[in-house]
Amino acid sequence: MAKSVRKIVLSQSRDIPFNRLVLSQANVRRIKAGVSIEELAQDIARRTLLQSLTVRPVLDEGGAETGMFEIPAGGRRYRALELLVKQKRLGRNAPVPCVIRTDGLAEEDSLAENIQRVPLEPLDQFRAFRDLVEKGRTEEEVAAAFFVSVSVVKQRLRLAAVSPALLDVYAEDGMSLDQLMAFAINPDHGRQQQVWQAVQRSHNKEPYYIRRLLTEGAVRASDKRAQFVGIEAYEAAGGDIIRDLFQQDDGGWLQEPMLLDRLVAEKLEREAANVRSEGWKWVEVAVDFPYGHICGLRRISGESVAMTDEEAAAAEALRAEYERHEQEHSDVDVLPEGIDQRLGEIETALAELDERPVQYDTDEIARAGAFVSIDASGALRVERGYVRPEDEPAIPEPEGEADAESSATPAATSASGDATEGQTGTSANAEEPDQEDGIKPIPDRLMTELTAYRTLALRDALAKDPDTAFLAALHALCLKLFYRYTPESCLDVDAKSVVFGSQAPGLGDATIAKAVDERHRQWSEQLPRESAELWDALATFDRDSCDALFAHCIALSVNAVYEPWNRRPRALAHADRLADAIGLDVAAAGWSPTVDNYLGRVTKARILQAVREVKGETAAQLLEHLKKGEMAERAQELLTGSGWLPEPLRTAGRPSSATSPASESGPISPSASGEDAPVSECEAATPDAEHPLEDTTLPDEPLVAAE
């Protein structure tokens, strides 16, 4: 005969008025009052109570029921109901669904309810959010319903949109959540699966590597070309952008590089047309010009257009308003948001007024040109007023200059200072022509002898007057470096600025290159327009200004560039001594090792050597198994901010790696006007989200707010 099975009898359930319920001390969850209670109360107000309370009758000393019930399991739900009662959104005697337990211990009820509860799997949560949206809920409505931000909803939806095949792999624990988030960056399911297959065959399965494969060939939104065109214009032209919702992506990746290049070319050409309309002889256009492209060209000076009376009045009013706001809030540490915004607007407006347009002479414009390109920030860069050597006007010879030049022989400036015999067809014993009535020009031979003696005397006297000798050398250097060729110095001193034959990408946009160019521009503005006026102008400079200008001119002639076809071991050795003398720190000048400028262009052994020097042997060993491209990327992350330099950039006596924050490279030498002076356009230099993510990690709360 079959043995009868005892049937399970479930606990009784009924509605109990809220004012007859109390918390039990047997609840194993020791939750502080107020933690997560507000959100749960809002959820109950929206959907009512989704889970009954577990209660036990409160007995008196005799074991009889008192009519009150204690709650060993469901304390958060009780607190939420209590909050609704205090807010008068729920009656004090409102019926509450309860399950009444009498068997066992109260602590057992509380422990079992918490242990047996299984949190929702993340993948189920992703799909649940997707189902809600597919059934007509907006992302904002879903976010409000479950008390999360809209960005969290977008993240869940993006994960639910990953290839179903990869979601199945994730569900079977075949990939991590971080890897799944990396695949969500590209919506192309086919490409996602291709990358997953490639990752399976690779040693590297890191999320950053997956992201790199999925964005290969795309252009970052932070690229200067994208900034120049504008993301809105790119999208309006039909371009696609992919975004990473799980980590900072600098605005995403532009998927149509050819479209972007076309938009850049079209916009640059429109800007160049505006520049051509100004009357320049030529206008060259490029996304980027190599550093030193203006070497050998003379830059013409223009006159800044003065402010009109209206502009001057507006500037004065803005300054007065700025000072008034500062005085009114001088006693507060943090300015009110509106005041801070207004001060920023005033600063921008004043900067625009102070940035005066420049007018050029129409004759100069007719022979000069301009370069149109994009700077590192994506703004339009227009370099106006450069004259090519072939466009220079002929230098008129003053009357009598031809005769003077024929009488001033090379003996006057030769290295020995001796007169050269046999010039102008005369011999040492030739007789001087007979004197006739009236003053005749001094014979060439005699002029040579006299000026040779004067040259020797001038050398001797100049050697005894260091100040004038310094001024004469400075005059000769400035003639060469700031003016087109002009024979206005008797010194046989030459200086030439080095033109870089090859250089690292982005050298012209480096901070130090901008400082060099700005210094040269400021000196150009302080020197007279005509070379004939240069001597008198330099004579008025104070000694500090002359020293600064002299150092600037000498710096332009530095050539420490290694060229395999032009071996100069002694010159490069002297560059090392010069660097040691001035304490050169290339890391402080802004150079840092990257994949583009070093790590991706040397052997794996050198990459590991660099990591070993900075991070030690253990860090180097962790990279040994990587392929070169991956190794270079990881090394760049490890070396950032370390101050490490490769051998060609190191200075003797300085540590090879030391944290050295990049300093602004700029002029601090006083100029003729008493202001800080800047450096040259051709001076040698060392190569070198749109919205924050609110929740980059997935919270482990279940889809429905826990009660």
C-alpha positions as CSV (number, residue, x, y, z in Angstrom):
1,M,0.0,0.0,0.0
2,A,1.5,3.4,-1.0
3,K,2.6,5.6,1.8
4,S,0.5,8.8,2.1
5,V,2.4,12.1,1.6
6,R,1.7,14.8,4.2
7,K,0.4,17.8,2.3
8,I,2.0,21.2,2.9
9,V,-0.2,23.8,4.5
10,L,0.8,27.4,3.6
11,S,0.7,30.2,6.2
12,Q,-2.5,32.2,6.5
13,S,-2.6,35.6,4.8
14,R,-4.9,38.5,5.5
15,D,-5.0,42.3,5.5
16,I,-4.0,43.9,8.8
17,P,-4.4,47.6,9.6
18,F,-1.1,49.4,9.5
19,N,-1.5,50.8,13.1
20,R,-1.5,47.3,14.4
21,L,1.9,46.5,13.0
22,V,5.3,47.0,14.8
23,L,8.9,46.1,13.9
24,S,10.4,43.0,15.4
25,Q,13.8,42.9,17.1
26,A,14.3,39.5,15.4
27,N,14.9,41.0,12.0
28,V,18.5,40.0,11.0
29,R,18.9,42.9,8.6
30,R,20.2,45.8,10.7
31,I,19.3,48.6,8.3
32,K,19.5,52.2,9.4
33,A,16.4,54.3,9.2
34,G,16.1,56.3,6.0
35,V,18.5,54.1,3.9
36,S,16.7,53.6,0.5
37,I,13.4,54.2,2.2
38,E,12.4,57.3,0.2
39,E,12.8,55.5,-3.2
40,L,10.9,52.4,-2.0
41,A,8.1,54.6,-0.7
42,Q,7.8,56.3,-4.1
43,D,7.7,52.9,-5.8
44,I,4.9,51.7,-3.4
45,A,3.0,54.9,-4.1
46,R,3.3,54.2,-7.9
47,R,2.7,50.4,-7.9
48,T,1.3,49.7,-4.4
49,L,2.9,46.9,-2.3
50,L,4.2,44.1,-4.6
51,Q,5.3,41.8,-1.7
52,S,3.4,41.0,1.5
53,L,4.9,41.5,4.9
54,T,5.7,38.4,7.0
55,V,4.3,38.9,10.5
56,R,3.9,37.0,13.8
57,P,1.2,37.7,16.4
58,V,2.3,39.5,19.6
59,L,1.4,37.4,22.6
60,D,0.8,38.5,26.2
61,E,2.3,36.9,29.3
62,G,-0.3,34.2,29.2
63,G,0.4,33.4,25.6
64,A,-2.8,34.9,24.2
65,E,-2.8,37.1,21.1
66,T,-2.9,40.9,21.8
67,G,-4.2,41.9,18.4
68,M,-0.8,43.4,17.5
69,F,1.6,41.9,15.0
70,E,5.4,42.2,14.8
71,I,7.4,42.1,11.5
72,P,10.6,40.0,11.5
73,A,10.9,40.1,7.7
74,G,10.0,43.2,5.6
75,G,11.4,46.0,7.7
76,R,12.2,48.3,4.7
77,R,8.7,47.9,3.4
78,Y,7.3,48.8,6.8
79,R,9.5,51.9,7.0
80,A,8.4,52.9,3.6
81,L,4.7,52.5,4.5
82,E,5.4,54.5,7.7
83,L,6.9,57.3,5.7
84,L,3.8,57.4,3.5
85,V,1.6,57.6,6.6
86,K,3.6,60.5,7.9
87,Q,3.2,62.2,4.6
88,K,-0.6,61.6,4.9
89,R,-0.5,59.7,1.6
90,L,-1.6,56.5,3.4
91,G,-4.2,56.1,6.2
92,R,-3.0,55.0,9.6
93,N,-5.5,52.1,9.6
94,A,-5.0,51.2,5.9
95,P,-5.0,47.4,5.4
96,V,-1.6,45.9,4.7
97,P,-1.3,42.4,3.0
98,C,0.5,40.1,5.5
99,V,1.5,36.5,5.8
100,I,1.0,35.3,9.3
101,R,3.6,32.9,10.7
102,T,3.3,30.9,13.9
103,D,5.7,28.0,13.6
104,G,9.5,28.2,14.1
105,L,11.5,31.2,15.2
106,A,11.1,34.8,14.0
107,E,14.8,35.0,13.3
108,E,14.5,32.0,11.0
109,D,11.8,33.9,9.0
110,S,14.0,36.9,8.5
111,L,17.1,34.9,7.6
112,A,15.3,32.7,5.1
113,E,13.7,35.6,3.3
114,N,17.0,37.3,2.8
115,I,19.1,34.3,1.9
116,Q,16.6,32.7,-0.5
117,R,16.1,35.9,-2.4
118,V,18.1,35.8,-5.7
119,P,19.1,39.1,-7.3
120,L,18.1,39.6,-10.9
121,E,20.8,38.6,-13.5
122,P,22.3,41.7,-15.3
123,L,21.3,40.3,-18.7
124,D,17.7,39.9,-17.6
125,Q,17.7,43.5,-16.4
126,F,19.1,44.7,-19.8
127,R,16.4,42.8,-21.7
128,A,13.7,44.0,-19.3
129,F,14.6,47.6,-19.9
130,R,14.6,46.9,-23.6
131,D,11.1,45.3,-23.5
132,L,9.7,48.3,-21.6
133,V,11.0,50.7,-24.3
134,E,9.7,48.4,-27.1
135,K,6.2,48.5,-25.4
136,G,6.1,52.3,-25.6
137,R,7.9,53.6,-22.5
138,T,10.4,56.4,-23.1
139,E,13.9,56.2,-21.7
140,E,13.0,59.1,-19.3
141,E,9.8,57.3,-18.1
142,V,11.8,54.1,-17.5
143,A,14.4,56.0,-15.6
144,A,11.8,57.8,-13.4
145,A,9.9,54.5,-12.8
146,F,13.0,52.8,-11.4
147,F,14.8,55.8,-9.8
148,V,17.9,55.7,-12.0
149,S,19.4,58.3,-14.3
150,V,18.6,58.3,-18.0
151,S,22.2,57.5,-18.8
152,V,21.9,54.3,-16.8
153,V,18.9,53.3,-18.9
154,K,20.8,54.1,-22.1
155,Q,23.7,51.9,-20.9
156,R,21.3,49.0,-20.2
157,L,19.7,49.4,-23.6
158,R,23.1,49.5,-25.3
159,L,24.1,46.3,-23.7
160,A,20.8,44.6,-24.6
161,A,21.5,45.6,-28.3
162,V,24.8,43.7,-28.4
163,S,24.8,40.7,-30.8
164,P,22.6,37.9,-29.5
165,A,25.4,35.5,-30.1
166,L,27.7,37.5,-27.7
167,L,24.9,37.9,-25.2
168,D,24.6,34.1,-25.1
169,V,28.4,33.8,-24.5
170,Y,28.0,36.3,-21.7
171,A,25.1,34.4,-20.2
172,E,27.2,31.2,-20.2
173,D,30.0,33.1,-18.4
174,G,32.1,33.1,-21.6
175,M,33.0,36.7,-21.2
176,S,33.1,39.3,-18.5
177,L,30.7,42.2,-18.1
178,D,33.6,44.6,-18.8
179,Q,34.2,42.8,-22.1
180,L,30.5,43.0,-23.0
181,M,30.5,46.7,-22.3
182,A,33.5,47.1,-24.7
183,F,31.5,45.3,-27.5
184,A,28.6,47.7,-27.0
185,I,30.7,50.5,-28.5
186,N,30.0,49.4,-32.0
187,P,26.3,48.5,-33.0
188,D,27.4,46.4,-36.0
189,H,26.7,42.8,-34.9
190,G,28.8,41.4,-37.7
191,R,31.8,43.4,-36.7
192,Q,31.3,42.5,-33.0
193,Q,31.4,38.8,-33.9
194,Q,34.5,39.3,-36.1
195,V,36.3,41.0,-33.2
196,W,35.2,38.3,-30.8
197,Q,36.7,35.6,-33.0
198,A,39.9,37.6,-33.3
199,V,40.1,38.1,-29.6
200,Q,39.6,34.3,-29.1
201,R,42.9,33.8,-31.0
202,S,44.8,36.5,-29.2
203,H,46.6,36.6,-25.9
204,N,45.0,40.0,-25.2
205,K,41.3,39.9,-24.3
206,E,41.3,43.2,-22.4
207,P,38.3,45.6,-22.9
208,Y,40.6,48.4,-24.1
209,Y,41.9,46.1,-26.9
210,I,38.3,45.1,-27.9
211,R,37.4,48.8,-28.1
212,R,40.4,49.6,-30.2
213,L,39.6,46.9,-32.7
214,L,36.0,48.0,-32.9
215,T,36.9,51.7,-33.6
216,E,39.8,50.9,-36.0
217,G,39.8,53.4,-38.9
218,A,37.4,55.8,-37.2
219,V,38.4,59.4,-36.2
220,R,38.0,60.6,-32.7
221,A,35.6,63.4,-32.1
222,S,38.4,65.3,-30.3
223,D,40.5,65.3,-33.6
224,K,41.2,68.8,-34.8
225,R,39.5,68.1,-38.1
226,A,36.3,67.0,-36.4
227,Q,36.5,70.1,-34.1
228,F,37.0,72.3,-37.2
229,V,34.0,71.0,-39.1
230,G,31.8,70.5,-36.1
231,I,30.0,67.4,-35.1
232,E,26.6,68.8,-36.0
233,A,27.8,69.6,-39.6
234,Y,29.3,66.1,-39.9
235,E,26.0,64.4,-38.8
236,A,24.0,66.7,-41.0
237,A,26.1,65.5,-44.0
238,G,25.1,61.9,-43.1
239,G,28.1,60.9,-41.0
240,D,27.7,58.3,-38.2
241,I,29.2,58.6,-34.7
242,I,29.6,55.8,-32.3
243,R,29.7,56.5,-28.5
244,D,31.0,54.7,-25.5
245,L,28.5,55.0,-22.8
246,F,30.7,53.2,-20.2
247,Q,33.8,55.3,-20.1
248,Q,35.1,58.7,-21.2
249,D,35.3,58.8,-25.0
250,D,36.0,62.4,-25.8
251,G,32.9,62.7,-27.8
252,G,33.0,59.4,-29.6
253,W,34.3,58.2,-33.0
254,L,33.4,59.5,-36.4
255,Q,32.8,56.5,-38.7
256,E,33.2,58.2,-42.1
257,P,36.8,59.5,-42.4
258,M,36.5,60.3,-46.2
259,L,33.4,62.3,-45.6
260,L,35.1,64.2,-42.8
261,D,38.1,65.0,-45.0
262,R,35.8,66.3,-47.7
263,L,34.0,68.5,-45.3
264,V,37.3,69.8,-44.0
265,A,38.6,70.6,-47.5
266,E,35.4,72.4,-48.4
267,K,35.4,74.5,-45.3
268,L,39.1,75.4,-45.6
269,E,38.6,76.4,-49.2
270,R,35.7,78.7,-48.2
271,E,37.9,80.3,-45.5
272,A,40.7,80.6,-48.0
273,A,38.4,82.4,-50.5
274,N,37.7,85.0,-47.8
275,V,41.4,85.5,-47.3
276,R,42.0,85.8,-51.0
277,S,39.4,88.5,-51.2
278,E,41.7,90.6,-49.1
279,G,44.0,90.9,-52.1
280,W,47.0,88.7,-51.2
281,K,49.2,87.5,-54.1
282,W,49.0,83.9,-53.0
283,V,47.2,81.8,-50.4
284,E,48.3,78.3,-49.5
285,V,45.8,75.9,-47.9
286,A,46.5,72.7,-45.9
287,V,45.1,71.0,-42.8
288,D,48.5,71.3,-41.3
289,F,51.8,72.9,-42.4
290,P,55.2,71.5,-41.2
291,Y,56.9,73.5,-38.5
292,G,59.3,76.0,-40.0
293,H,57.3,76.4,-43.2
294,I,57.7,80.2,-42.9
295,C,61.5,80.1,-42.7
296,G,63.2,82.1,-45.4
297,L,60.1,84.3,-45.9
298,R,59.9,87.9,-44.8
299,R,56.9,88.9,-42.7
300,I,55.5,92.3,-43.3
301,S,54.3,94.4,-40.5
302,G,50.8,95.8,-40.3
303,E,49.1,98.4,-38.2
304,S,46.5,97.4,-35.6
305,V,43.2,99.2,-36.2
306,A,42.4,101.5,-33.3
307,M,39.1,101.2,-31.4
308,T,36.3,103.4,-32.5
309,D,34.7,105.7,-29.9
310,E,31.8,103.3,-29.5
311,E,34.2,100.3,-29.0
312,A,36.3,102.2,-26.5
313,A,33.1,103.2,-24.5
314,A,31.9,99.6,-24.6
315,A,35.2,98.3,-23.3
316,E,35.3,100.9,-20.5
317,A,31.7,100.0,-19.5
318,L,32.6,96.3,-19.4
319,R,35.6,96.9,-17.2
320,A,33.6,99.1,-14.8
321,E,31.0,96.3,-14.5
322,Y,33.6,93.7,-13.9
323,E,35.2,95.8,-11.1
324,R,31.8,96.4,-9.6
325,H,31.0,92.7,-9.4
326,E,34.4,91.9,-8.0
327,Q,34.0,94.5,-5.2
328,E,30.5,93.4,-4.4
329,H,31.5,89.8,-3.9
330,S,35.0,90.3,-2.6
331,D,34.1,88.7,0.8
332,V,32.9,85.4,-0.6
333,D,35.0,82.4,-1.5
334,V,32.7,81.1,-4.2
335,L,30.9,83.4,-6.6
336,P,27.2,82.9,-7.3
337,E,26.7,81.0,-10.5
338,G,25.0,83.9,-12.3
339,I,27.8,86.3,-11.3
340,D,30.5,83.9,-12.3
341,Q,28.9,83.3,-15.7
342,R,28.6,87.1,-16.3
343,L,32.3,87.7,-15.4
344,G,33.2,85.0,-17.9
345,E,31.1,86.7,-20.6
346,I,32.7,90.1,-19.8
347,E,36.2,88.6,-20.1
348,T,35.3,87.0,-23.5
349,A,33.9,90.3,-24.8
350,L,36.9,92.3,-23.6
351,A,39.3,89.8,-25.3
352,E,37.4,90.2,-28.6
353,L,37.6,94.0,-28.3
354,D,41.3,93.8,-27.5
355,E,42.1,91.5,-30.4
356,R,42.4,94.2,-33.0
357,P,42.3,93.6,-36.7
358,V,45.5,94.4,-38.6
359,Q,45.8,96.6,-41.7
360,Y,48.6,96.1,-44.2
361,D,49.9,98.4,-46.9
362,T,48.2,97.7,-50.2
363,D,51.5,97.5,-52.1
364,E,52.8,95.0,-49.5
365,I,49.6,92.9,-49.8
366,A,50.1,92.7,-53.6
367,R,53.5,90.9,-53.2
368,A,52.8,88.9,-50.0
369,G,50.7,85.9,-49.2
370,A,49.0,83.9,-46.4
371,F,48.8,80.4,-45.1
372,V,45.4,78.9,-44.1
373,S,45.3,75.8,-41.9
374,I,43.8,74.4,-38.7
375,D,45.5,74.7,-35.3
376,A,45.6,72.0,-32.6
377,S,42.3,73.0,-31.0
378,G,40.4,72.8,-34.3
379,A,40.2,76.6,-34.8
380,L,41.0,78.3,-38.1
381,R,44.6,79.5,-38.4
382,V,45.5,82.3,-40.8
383,E,49.1,83.4,-41.1
384,R,49.1,86.6,-43.2
385,G,51.9,88.8,-44.6
386,Y,54.7,86.6,-45.8
387,V,56.9,87.6,-48.8
388,R,58.7,85.0,-50.8
389,P,62.3,85.9,-51.9
390,E,61.3,86.0,-55.6
391,D,58.6,88.5,-54.9
392,E,60.9,90.9,-53.1
393,P,61.2,94.3,-54.8
394,A,64.6,95.2,-56.2
395,I,66.7,97.2,-53.8
396,P,67.5,100.6,-55.3
397,E,71.1,101.6,-55.3
398,P,71.7,105.1,-54.0
399,E,73.7,107.5,-56.2
400,G,77.4,106.8,-56.0
401,E,76.9,103.4,-54.4
402,A,78.4,101.7,-57.4
403,D,81.5,103.8,-57.3
404,A,81.8,103.3,-53.5
405,E,81.5,99.6,-53.9
406,S,84.1,99.5,-56.6
407,S,86.5,101.5,-54.4
408,A,85.8,99.4,-51.3
409,T,87.8,96.3,-52.0
410,P,87.5,93.0,-50.2
411,A,90.7,94.1,-48.3
412,A,88.5,96.3,-46.2
413,T,86.7,93.3,-44.7
414,S,89.1,90.4,-45.4
415,A,90.1,88.2,-42.5
416,S,93.7,89.5,-42.6
417,G,92.9,93.2,-43.2
418,D,95.7,93.5,-45.8
419,A,95.2,95.4,-49.0
420,T,95.1,93.3,-52.1
421,E,97.5,94.2,-54.8
422,G,96.8,94.2,-58.5
423,Q,93.2,95.4,-58.2
424,T,91.6,97.7,-60.8
425,G,94.4,96.9,-63.2
426,T,97.2,98.9,-61.3
427,S,100.6,97.6,-60.2
428,A,102.6,98.5,-57.0
429,N,104.8,100.8,-58.9
430,A,102.2,102.5,-61.0
431,E,102.3,106.2,-61.0
432,E,99.4,108.2,-59.7
433,P,97.7,110.4,-62.4
434,D,98.8,114.0,-62.5
435,Q,96.8,116.4,-60.4
436,E,94.8,118.9,-62.4
437,D,92.8,121.8,-61.3
438,G,89.8,121.0,-59.2
439,I,88.9,118.1,-56.8
440,K,89.0,114.7,-58.4
441,P,87.8,111.3,-56.9
442,I,90.4,109.5,-54.8
443,P,92.0,106.9,-57.0
444,D,90.9,103.3,-56.3
445,R,94.3,102.1,-55.2
446,L,94.6,104.9,-52.6
447,M,91.0,104.3,-51.4
448,T,91.8,100.7,-50.8
449,E,94.9,101.5,-48.8
450,L,93.2,104.1,-46.7
451,T,90.2,102.0,-46.0
452,A,92.4,99.0,-45.2
453,Y,94.1,101.0,-42.5
454,R,90.8,102.3,-41.2
455,T,89.5,98.7,-41.0
456,L,92.4,97.7,-38.9
457,A,92.0,100.7,-36.7
458,L,88.3,100.0,-36.4
459,R,89.0,96.5,-35.4
460,D,91.4,97.6,-32.7
461,A,89.0,100.2,-31.3
462,L,86.0,97.9,-31.4
463,A,87.9,95.3,-29.5
464,K,88.4,97.8,-26.7
465,D,84.7,98.7,-26.6
466,P,82.7,95.6,-25.7
467,D,79.4,97.4,-25.5
468,T,79.6,98.8,-29.1
469,A,80.9,95.4,-30.3
470,F,77.9,93.7,-28.8
471,L,75.6,96.2,-30.4
472,A,77.3,95.8,-33.8
473,A,77.0,92.0,-33.6
474,L,73.3,92.3,-32.6
475,H,72.7,94.7,-35.5
476,A,74.2,92.2,-38.0
477,L,72.2,89.3,-36.6
478,C,68.9,91.2,-36.7
479,L,69.5,92.3,-40.2
480,K,69.8,88.7,-41.2
481,L,67.0,87.2,-39.2
482,F,64.3,89.9,-39.3
483,Y,64.8,91.6,-42.7
484,R,65.4,90.6,-46.2
485,Y,69.0,90.6,-47.4
486,T,70.5,94.1,-46.9
487,P,74.2,95.1,-47.0
488,E,73.9,97.5,-44.2
489,S,76.5,96.1,-41.8
490,C,80.2,96.1,-42.3
491,L,80.6,93.0,-40.1
492,D,81.2,89.8,-42.0
493,V,79.0,87.9,-39.5
494,D,76.4,85.4,-40.8
495,A,73.5,83.8,-39.1
496,K,70.9,81.4,-40.6
497,S,67.9,79.8,-39.0
498,V,67.6,76.1,-39.3
499,V,64.8,74.7,-41.5
500,F,63.8,71.3,-40.4
501,G,64.1,68.7,-43.1
502,S,61.9,66.2,-41.2
503,Q,60.0,66.4,-38.0
504,A,57.7,64.6,-35.6
505,P,53.9,64.8,-36.3
506,G,52.3,67.8,-34.6
507,L,55.6,69.6,-33.9
508,G,54.1,73.0,-35.0
509,D,51.3,72.6,-32.5
510,A,53.5,71.9,-29.6
511,T,53.4,74.4,-26.7
512,I,57.1,75.2,-27.1
513,A,56.8,75.8,-30.8
514,K,54.0,78.3,-30.2
515,A,56.1,80.1,-27.6
516,V,59.0,80.3,-30.0
517,D,56.8,81.7,-32.7
518,E,55.2,84.2,-30.4
519,R,58.5,85.4,-29.1
520,H,59.7,86.1,-32.6
521,R,56.5,87.9,-33.5
522,Q,56.8,90.2,-30.5
523,W,60.4,91.1,-31.3
524,S,59.4,91.7,-34.9
525,E,56.8,94.2,-33.8
526,Q,59.3,96.0,-31.6
527,L,61.9,96.5,-34.3
528,P,61.5,99.2,-37.0
529,R,60.0,98.4,-40.3
530,E,62.9,99.6,-42.3
531,S,66.4,98.1,-41.9
532,A,68.0,101.5,-42.2
533,E,66.5,102.5,-38.9
534,L,67.6,99.4,-37.0
535,W,70.9,100.8,-35.6
536,D,69.3,103.8,-34.1
537,A,66.5,101.7,-32.6
538,L,68.9,99.2,-31.0
539,A,70.9,102.0,-29.6
540,T,67.8,103.0,-27.5
541,F,67.3,99.5,-26.0
542,D,68.3,98.9,-22.4
543,R,71.0,96.3,-21.8
544,D,68.5,93.6,-20.6
545,S,66.5,94.0,-23.8
546,C,69.6,93.8,-25.9
547,D,70.7,90.7,-24.0
548,A,67.3,89.0,-24.6
549,L,67.3,89.9,-28.3
550,F,70.8,88.7,-28.7
551,A,70.0,85.4,-27.0
552,H,67.0,85.0,-29.2
553,C,69.0,85.6,-32.4
554,I,71.8,83.2,-31.4
555,A,69.1,80.6,-30.5
556,L,67.7,80.7,-34.0
557,S,71.0,79.5,-35.4
558,V,71.2,76.4,-33.2
559,N,71.2,73.2,-35.3
560,A,71.4,70.0,-33.2
561,V,69.4,67.9,-35.7
562,Y,70.9,64.5,-36.4
563,E,71.0,63.8,-40.2
564,P,72.3,60.5,-41.4
565,W,73.6,62.0,-44.6
566,N,75.4,64.9,-42.9
567,R,77.6,63.5,-40.1
568,R,78.6,66.3,-37.7
569,P,79.9,64.5,-34.6
570,R,81.7,67.5,-33.2
571,A,78.7,69.8,-33.7
572,L,76.4,67.3,-31.9
573,A,78.9,66.9,-29.1
574,H,78.9,70.7,-28.7
575,A,75.0,70.6,-28.6
576,D,75.4,68.2,-25.6
577,R,77.7,70.7,-23.9
578,L,75.3,73.5,-24.6
579,A,72.4,71.5,-23.2
580,D,74.4,70.8,-20.1
581,A,75.3,74.4,-19.7
582,I,71.7,75.7,-19.7
583,G,70.3,72.7,-17.9
584,L,68.0,71.6,-20.7
585,D,65.1,69.5,-19.6
586,V,63.1,68.2,-22.6
587,A,60.5,66.6,-20.5
588,A,59.7,69.9,-18.8
589,A,59.6,71.4,-22.3
590,G,56.6,69.2,-22.9
591,W,57.9,66.0,-24.6
592,S,56.4,62.8,-23.4
593,P,56.8,59.3,-24.9
594,T,53.8,58.2,-27.0
595,V,53.1,55.5,-29.6
596,D,53.4,58.0,-32.4
597,N,56.6,59.9,-31.4
598,Y,58.7,57.0,-30.0
599,L,57.2,53.8,-28.6
600,G,55.6,52.6,-31.8
601,R,58.8,53.2,-33.8
602,V,61.4,51.3,-31.7
603,T,61.9,47.6,-31.0
604,K,60.1,45.7,-28.2
605,A,63.4,45.5,-26.3
606,R,63.6,49.3,-26.1
607,I,60.0,49.6,-25.0
608,L,60.6,47.1,-22.2
609,Q,63.8,48.9,-21.3
610,A,61.9,52.2,-20.9
611,V,59.2,50.5,-18.7
612,R,61.9,48.8,-16.7
613,E,63.7,52.1,-15.9
614,V,60.5,53.7,-14.7
615,K,58.3,51.0,-13.2
616,G,60.8,48.2,-12.5
617,E,61.4,44.6,-13.7
618,T,58.0,43.3,-12.6
619,A,56.1,45.8,-14.8
620,A,58.3,45.0,-17.7
621,Q,57.7,41.3,-17.4
622,L,53.9,41.8,-17.5
623,L,54.3,43.3,-21.0
624,E,56.7,40.8,-22.5
625,H,54.0,38.5,-23.9
626,L,52.2,41.4,-25.8
627,K,52.5,42.1,-29.4
628,K,54.4,45.3,-30.3
629,G,51.4,47.5,-30.9
630,E,49.7,46.5,-27.7
631,M,53.0,46.8,-25.8
632,A,53.5,50.3,-27.0
633,E,50.0,51.4,-25.9
634,R,50.4,49.9,-22.4
635,A,53.9,51.4,-22.1
636,Q,52.5,54.9,-23.1
637,E,50.0,54.6,-20.2
638,L,52.8,53.5,-17.7
639,L,55.2,56.2,-18.8
640,T,52.8,59.1,-18.9
641,G,53.9,61.8,-16.4
642,S,57.1,60.0,-15.4
643,G,59.5,62.4,-17.1
644,W,61.3,59.5,-18.9
645,L,63.3,60.4,-21.9
646,P,65.1,58.3,-24.6
647,E,68.9,58.7,-24.8
648,P,68.9,61.4,-27.6
649,L,66.8,63.7,-25.5
650,R,68.6,63.3,-22.2
651,T,71.0,65.9,-20.8
652,A,74.2,64.8,-19.1
653,G,73.9,65.1,-15.3
654,R,70.1,65.0,-15.3
655,P,68.1,61.9,-14.2
656,S,66.8,59.8,-17.1
657,S,63.3,59.6,-15.5
658,A,61.8,61.9,-13.0
659,T,58.4,63.3,-12.7
660,S,58.6,66.7,-14.2
661,P,55.4,68.6,-15.0
662,A,55.5,70.3,-18.3
663,S,56.2,73.9,-17.9
664,E,55.0,76.7,-20.1
665,S,57.9,77.6,-22.4
666,G,57.8,81.3,-22.9
667,P,59.8,84.5,-22.8
668,I,60.6,86.1,-19.6
669,S,63.2,88.5,-20.8
670,P,62.3,92.2,-20.9
671,S,61.9,93.7,-24.3
672,A,62.4,97.2,-25.6
673,S,59.0,98.3,-24.5
674,G,59.5,96.8,-21.0
675,E,57.2,93.9,-21.6
676,D,58.0,90.3,-21.7
677,A,59.6,89.3,-24.9
678,P,58.9,86.1,-26.8
679,V,60.9,83.4,-29.7
680,S,61.4,82.5,-33.4
681,E,59.4,80.8,-35.9
682,C,62.3,78.7,-37.1
683,E,64.1,77.9,-33.8
684,A,65.0,74.3,-33.3
685,A,62.5,72.5,-31.1
686,T,62.4,68.9,-29.9
687,P,59.9,66.7,-31.8
688,D,57.9,65.2,-30.0
689,A,32.8,63.9,-23.4
690,E,30.9,65.8,-24.5
691,H,29.0,64.6,-21.4
692,P,30.2,62.7,-18.3
693,L,29.0,59.2,-17.8
694,E,26.9,59.1,-14.7
695,D,27.4,55.4,-14.1
696,T,30.3,53.6,-15.6
697,T,29.7,50.4,-13.6
698,L,26.6,48.4,-13.4
699,P,24.9,48.6,-10.0
700,D,23.7,45.3,-8.7
701,E,20.2,46.4,-7.6
702,P,17.4,44.3,-9.1
703,L,15.2,45.6,-11.8
704,V,12.3,46.2,-9.5
705,A,13.1,48.2,-6.4
706,A,13.6,45.7,-3.5
707,E,11.0,45.8,-0.9
